[in-house]
Amino acid sequence: MSFEERIAATAGEENLKAAKQLLKSHALIGAWRDHSGQLRGRFRALDQDEIETAVSTGENAVCTCSCGSAGFCVHGAALLLYGGRFRPVTELPPEEPPSYYGGLRKETLPELLRHARPHEAHVFIEAASALPHVPSKWENVVLQVRLRTPEREYIGNVSNLRQLYFEKSLSVILKLENFPLQEQQIIRFLAINGEPENSRVALNSEQTAEFFHILIDFPRFFRDGRQLFVRRTPASPVMIASGRKLLPGIRVGEAVLPVDGAKVVTGRAGCWV
């Protein structure tokens, strides 16, 4: 006996036909199963706001409906017909063992990591000009970029950076995968946004501010021989009282620092002091 034949045997042929029309007219607002497994639903009606129906499924199905009909009504048949489209998942499919292919070594992740080649190439950045101070696209910072391996050093001009990023290699020795992930992001940013400045790379003020997001905790960034660190910790602007004067400053954690004469690099995602 098919599913519709079982509904017809329970609710009657006429109710089954009317239930199909009821579902086609989108009279069913919603249907769900409660905690006891009973199928419940709400229908639109012309003579009242909504009709609530509850059906206990199984061999001896029982219908309770607010339409006032005795026995198994058309709403109960429609609810059974709708609920039959969604069979509850009673058991999960058996878990399949992982597939192995010819030539694939069955090694765990720690074993694979031991074979991984360490990053042999690194990026070194020297700010050859002063950092920009205003959010002007006409003021640039000039960066001296160098790409170093244990064997040799390459000039990181725009041409070399673009070749390394877009072609994935600069020479037989130097490849993009030889760099750590953060330095691959640095190469990507400079290759896309950098402008050639002889053998150096130029960025405007706004791009410099965006570039600093990539340089957070980067250890090889220098200016005038001094190492510069871009900190992840956010700062808050404050006013510092010094005698009868108020000085601008920032608060980083519990430390308060004056910023009189400091550079402020402004970008779309905030500013750097």
N, C-alpha and C positions, 0 to 999 in steps of 0.2 A: 504494500500500500504506500502510495506516494505521500509527500508532506501535505499537499493540498487535499488529497483524499481523506487524510486523517482529520484535517480541520473541518471538511464537509461533514464527516461522520459525527463530529462533536457539535458544530454550530449549525449545520444544515447547508444545503446547496444555495438557497437564496441568500443567506447571510454571507456565504463565501463570495458570491458575485458582487453583493453590495459592498463588501469589505474591500475588494479590489478597486472599485470606483471611489471609495472613500480615500484610499491611499493615493490614487491618481490625482484627486482634487486637492491634495496636500492638506487634508483636514487634520492629520496627525501633527501635533505641535512638538512632542518629544516623547521618548520612551526610554526606560531604564530598568535595571534590576535592583531591588532593594537588598538589604543585608541577608534576608532569608531566601533569596533567590527568586522571589515572586516578580513577574513581569508587570510593570506599571506604565501607564501612558496618559496623555492628555490630548483631547480632540477639540477642535473648534465646532461650535454649534450655532444655529440661527436663533433658536428660542432661548438660549442661555449663554453665559460667557464661555464656560469650558465644561467639558465632560471628562470626569476622571474614571479610569478603568483599571482594574487589577485582575490578572489572570494567573492562577497557579498551574504551571505546566506539568506535564506528566501524562500517565495513562488516564487518570480520572481528572481532567482539567475542569476547573471551576472558575466562573467569571463573576466578578462583582463590579457593577457599573452604576454611575449616577444618572444614566439616561432613563431609568425607571422600567426598562424592559425586563420581563421575567425570563429566567433561563440564560442561555448563552446568546448574547446580543451581537449585532454587527460590529460594534466597537471591539468586543473581545476577539472576534474572528480576525479583524484588521490588525489587532495587536499581536496575535499569534503569527499572522502572515508576515508582518514586519519583523518580528523577533526571529523568525526562521532564517532570515537573511544573514544573521550574525551568530554563528555558532561559537559558544565559549570554548576557549582553549583549555582542555582538560589535562594535557600533558605536553611537555616540551619534546622536540625531536631529539633523538640520541646525539650526543656530542661526538663529532667526527674527529679522529686523530689528525694531527697536522700532516700536510702533504709534504713529501720530500721528493726532490727531483734528482735525476742522475747528475753526478758531479757536485752536488751540494753537500757540504760538510755539516754534520749535526753537532754544532758547537753552541755553547751557551753564550749569552751576552758578555759576561766577564772574560771568557776565553777569546771572543772576537776583539774585545777592547785591548787585550794584550798585543794583538797583531797590528793594531791601528798605528799608523805612522804619526809621530808627533809633529806639531806645526813647526816647520822649519823656516818660514818667512814671516817678517814683521814689517809694519808700517811705522815710520818715524816722521813726525810733523813738527816743523819749526815755523812759528809765526814771524815771517820776514818783515812785516809792517806792524804798526800799532793796531790794536783791535778797534773796530768802529765804535763810535759812541752814540750816534743818533740813528733812528730808524729810517735812514735814507738809502735808497737803492743806488745812489751815486757814490757812496763811500764804501770802499772795498777793503778787505783784508787779503794780503798776499801770503800764501802758504808755500813753504819749501817742503815738498814731500819726497821721501826716499823709501825705496823698497829694498830690504836687505835679506839676504840668505847667508848661510855660513860660507859660501864660495865667493859671492860678489854682491855689488850694490847697483841698483838701477835708479835712474832719475824718475820720480813720479810726476812727470808732466801730464797734461790732459790727454795727449795722444797715447802715451803708454798706459795710463789708467783706463782709458776706454778700450784699448786693445785687450788689456788684461781682463776687464769685466765682461765685455760683449763676446770676445772670442775665447774666454776662459784660460788663456795662456799668453804670456809675453815672449817667452822663448822656450826652448826645449827644457830648460831647468825650472823656470818660474811659472807656476800655475796658480790659479785662483784658489784651488782647494788646499794649497799649502799654507794659507793664512787662517788664523782663528776666525770664528764667526763675526765677532765685533769688527775686526779689521776688514772682512769682506764687505760689511755694511759701509764702512768708511770709504772703501774703494768705489762702491756702487754710488754713494752720494756724490763724491767728487767727480766721478766719470760722467754723471748725468747733469749736475748743476754747476760744475766748475767751468770757468772761462780761462783760456790760455793767457798767461802773463810771462812771455818768454819761456823759460824752462820751469816756471812756477804755476801755481793755481790761484785764481782770484775768485772770491766770493763776496757778494754784497752783504750789507748789514743784516737784512732779513734772513738770507740764506745762512749766514754765520750763526745766528741764533738757533735756527733749526739744526744746524750741524752739531751744535753743542749737546743736543740730546743724544747723539750717537757717541760723543766723547766722554760720557759719564764713566768715571773710574778708569779711563784709558791712561796707561802709564808712560806713553812716549810722545807727549805734547810739550813743546818748549817755546820759550820766548826770551831772547837775550841771554841764552845759556841757562835760564832758570826753568825748572820743571813746573808745569801748570797742571792742576787737577780740577776737573769739573765735578762738583759734588752733587750727589743725588738728593741730599737733605734740603727740603724747601725752606725759604727764609720769608720773614714777615717784615714789612716796612714799619719803622718806629721813629719817634722824635726823641733825641737824647738831650737832656737838660745839662748844660755846662755853664754854671754860674747863672748869668742873666741871658744866656744865649740858648737857642734851640738848634740842634744840629741834626741833619738827616742821618738815619742809620738803618740797619737791619738786625733782626734777631734770628739767630740760628740755634735752636734748642734753648739753652740757658745763657748763651753768649750774645752780647750786644756789641756790634761793630759799627764804627762811623764809616760813612761812605763818601765823605767830602773829597772830591777830586777823583773818585773811582769811575771806571768805564761802565756804562750800562748798555748792553747789547740787546736791542728789542726785536722781537719776532712775533709771528702770529700766535705762537703757543706760550707766550709769557716773555720774561726778560731775564737776563743774566747780569750779575754785578761782578 
